[in-house]
Amino acid sequence: MADFIFAGKWKMDRSENFEEYMEKIGISSEVERKRAASLTPVIEAFTEGDEWVFRTTVAPGKVYVNKYVLGEEADQVIRPNGDSRKVVATMEDGVFVTRPVDPNDNYLQSRQILNGELMYTFKVGDLVCRRFYKKID
């Protein structure tokens, strides 16, 4: 198993193109997009055996968990309402990448450590959204 470089607790610091991303994945309400953009999620990243676990607390009482085993199919939550899709996770040159199983799905997500921050990148078609998290534990 590859080294788990994401371990710890991370708090969202800033975003790029997040509201545009929310609209692209089907959240049409501007009010809902602005509310979501105002939140500062906290991610707890850890391992359970071979699983890489990312537990995201979006708001009090609103938590979702994604679990991955490298090279295996997994359900990945992609929207705050719990919508998910099937993905396969890989580690590529220090970047954790999840690709959809459905070849017609144009959604891609990656995580990497960059300048001491956890950077999440979300790609939907030609739109790229980035969220930067600072380690708090």
NORZI-V69302 format. One record per pair of residues at least 4 apart in sequence whose ideal C-beta (glycine too) atoms are under 6 Angstrom apart, sorted by sequence separation. I is the first residue (numbers start at 0). GAP is how many residues later the second one is. D is the distance in whole Angstrom. If there is no record, write none. Layout:
BEGIN
I_GAP_D / I_GAP_D
END
This chain:
BEGIN
16_4_6 / 57_4_4 / 78_4_4 / 21_5_4 / 26_5_6 / 46_5_6 / 47_5_6 / 76_5_6 / 77_5_6 / 90_5_6 / 91_5_5 / 99_5_4 / 113_5_5 / 122_5_5 / 26_6_6 / 56_6_5 / 67_6_5 / 45_7_5 / 76_7_5 / 77_7_6 / 89_7_5 / 99_7_6 / 111_7_6 / 121_7_4 / 55_8_6 / 75_8_6 / 44_9_5 / 74_9_5 / 75_9_6 / 88_9_5 / 110_9_5 / 120_9_5 / 54_10_5 / 65_10_5 / 21_11_4 / 42_11_6 / 43_11_5 / 65_11_6 / 75_11_5 / 86_11_4 / 87_11_6 / 97_11_5 / 109_11_5 / 118_11_6 / 119_11_5 / 53_12_5 / 42_13_5 / 63_13_5 / 72_13_6 / 73_13_6 / 86_13_6 / 96_13_5 / 108_13_5 / 118_13_6 / 18_14_5 / 21_14_6 / 52_14_5 / 40_15_5 / 41_15_5 / 72_15_6 / 84_15_6 / 85_15_4 / 94_15_5 / 95_15_4 / 107_15_4 / 116_15_5 / 117_15_4 / 50_16_5 / 51_16_5 / 40_17_5 / 94_17_4 / 106_17_5 / 116_17_6 / 18_18_5 / 50_18_6 / 17_19_5 / 38_19_6 / 49_19_5 / 69_19_6 / 105_19_5 / 38_20_6 / 67_21_4 / 75_22_6 / 11_28_5 / 72_28_6 / 11_29_5 / 10_31_5 / 9_33_5 / 8_35_5 / 6_38_6 / 5_39_4 / 6_39_6 / 3_43_5 / 0_49_6 / 1_89_5 / 23_100_5 / 20_101_5 / 23_103_5 / 19_107_6 / 4_108_6 / 9_108_5 / 20_108_4 / 17_111_5 / 16_112_4 / 15_114_5 / 14_116_5 / 13_118_5 / 11_119_6 / 12_119_5 / 11_121_5 / 12_121_5 / 9_123_4 / 10_123_6 / 9_125_6 / 10_125_5 / 7_127_5 / 8_127_5 / 8_128_4 / 7_129_6
END
